[in-house]
């Protein structure tokens, strides 16, 4: 009996050692319920904080259905860290990854590797680049809004306050982000239709401070500027501060995109004209619900469009 017990003990020790030295790329044993990782962009941005809160609220209501891991990066440009997070989640054995990529191209290869390891991947918020997906032979469903349509709605509303040939500037998102590119195109659609003159278009890289610098220079160069169209609300806040510092708060209109709470206050105060709500609190849960469907083997991956809504002081809830 003693020899038998010793054999059992030694076997258990060997199992523990084997598990501890598993290669990083190996997935651990599945749990009783699926484990989903939400990988976001900058948690310094209120939009992604709201996204995380929405995901956690959804998880509390469905705690028996899945486990949730929610992580993000420190700033919008930390692409390397986000790649590392994908690799870490795969190593930890999550069943699905719902990701808002910081870069529409750079995150595709690591997500393909995740799928090859058996992890389901759902793309939210910022769509992966179609050409890179095709080149990688990867099919990753996108669950998110039509950013071009949303930006066009805001631009069209702005155009009702301007006259033909008025001068405006665009503060773009990161140039490597599909949603930023689409929002710029939406702004351009609306301005060209209205005959408005876009005198400058610069990247604020989604950041308040960078947008502030861009707008400070633009208002100095164009003294008769009438409006600034910002691809997200964080940059709109930077634009408003720059315009105020230049003493032009009564002369230059500002529009944003995301409907964060700070901008809602400014809408009520008349310091920003409009923004666009893509429902950050629901965007992650749309992706999570889709991932759960895929884990149950329901249907083949396909894109799903989520709502966008123009927000003005009249429609603000």
Protein Blocks (a to p, Z undefined) as FASTA:
>chain_A
ZZmmmmmmmmmmmmmmmmmmgcfklccdddfbdcdddddddfkbmklmmmmmmmmmmmmm
mmmmpccdddddfbfklmmlmmmmmmmmmmnopabdcdddfbfklmmmmmmmmmmnopac
ddehiacdfklmmmnopacddddddfklmmmmmmmmmmmmpcehiacddddddfkbmklm
mmmmmmmmmmmmnopacfbdcdehhpaklmmmmmmmmmmmmmmbcbdcdfbfklmmmmmm
mmmmnopmmmpccddehjpaklmmmmmnopafbdcdehlmlmmmmmmmmmmmmmnopaja
dddddddddddfklpZZ
